[in-house]
Amino acid sequence: MADDYVLRKTIKEGNMYKRGVVNTDWKLRKFVLNGKQLHYFKGAKSTPSGTIDLKKIVSVSDMEEDCTFHIVYPGRTYKLRGLTTEAGAEWRDAIAVAQQAAAKRP
């Protein structure tokens, strides 16, 4: 029970840009990372617009020059960009570490 709480505790929260599959414009989204999932939200909604299961992530790319990185997921690649180079690197690293930890759990 306590272990489940730790897995759901927020690791990082903030804004990033996400590029859609259909609408390829960069959209500002709120992101919340916990030990199991990365959620993203449109505006002030309390229900996530989408959720990425950390255990299902195939890979997290290195940062590109424009603060962009990719999360490769079965059937989809998420394109994300930090508000700054530093913020993008922090998000990319936090997601990669959380994904590696999630992959080790049964």
N, C-alpha and C positions, 0 to 999 in steps of 0.2 A: 504494500500500500504506500509506504513512504517512498519506495523506489519509483513508483509511478508518478508521484508528485514531483520528484526531482526531474524526471523525464519531461514533464509538462511545464516545468518552471521556465519562464522567459529568459533566454540567453541574450538576445539582442532584439531591439525594437527600433524602428525608424523608417525613413522614406528612401526609396530607390525608384528609378525608372524601369519600366518593364515594356518590352516591345512585343506586341501581339502577333499571332500567327496570321489572322485575317486582316486586322487593322495594324499595319506595320509602323504606325506613329509611336513614339515613345510616350508612355503615360505614367504620370507620377502615381505611385501606389504606396500605401503603408504596408510594411512587412513586420511579422513577428516570428522569431525563430525560437523554438524550444527543443528539447532533446529528442523529439520524435518527428516534428514537422516544421515546415516553413509555410506560414499562411500569408496571403496578401489580400488587401482590402481596397475597395474603391471608396474614396471619400471618407465619411465618418461612419460608415456601416459597421455594425457590430458583428455581422456574420461574414466570414471570409468569402471573397469572390473566387478564391482558389486555394488549394492546399497541395504542397509537395511533400510526399512521404520520404523522409531522409533515407530510409532503408532501400528504397527503390532507385535512388540516384545512381546512375552509371558512372558519371564523372563530373567534376567541376573544373572548368578550364582556367588557365592562367589569365591574369588581367591583360587587357589590350591597352593600347595607348590612349584610347578615348574613355577609359574607366569602365569598359564593358567586360563582362565575363558571361560564360554560358553554363547552365546546368543541363547536362544531358540526362534525359529521363526516358523510359521506354515509350517509344512512339512520339516523342516531342523533345525539343530543345528550348529551354527557357533562356531568353536573352535579357540580361539585367545590367543596369549601369548605375554606379554610385553618383551621388550629387557632386562629389569631388573625387579626385584620385585617391586620397587617403580614406575617405568613407567607403569607396568601392572596394579597396584592398581589405579594409576591416570586415566588410560584409562577406567578401569572397572567402577570407580565411576562417571566419566564424562558421560559415556554412560547411566548408570542407572539413573542419575539425568535428563539428556535430555529426556530419554524415559518416565519417570514419568511426566515431564512437557508436553510432546507431547500427552500423554494419556488424560490429562485434557482439551486439546483444542478441540473445536468442529470440 
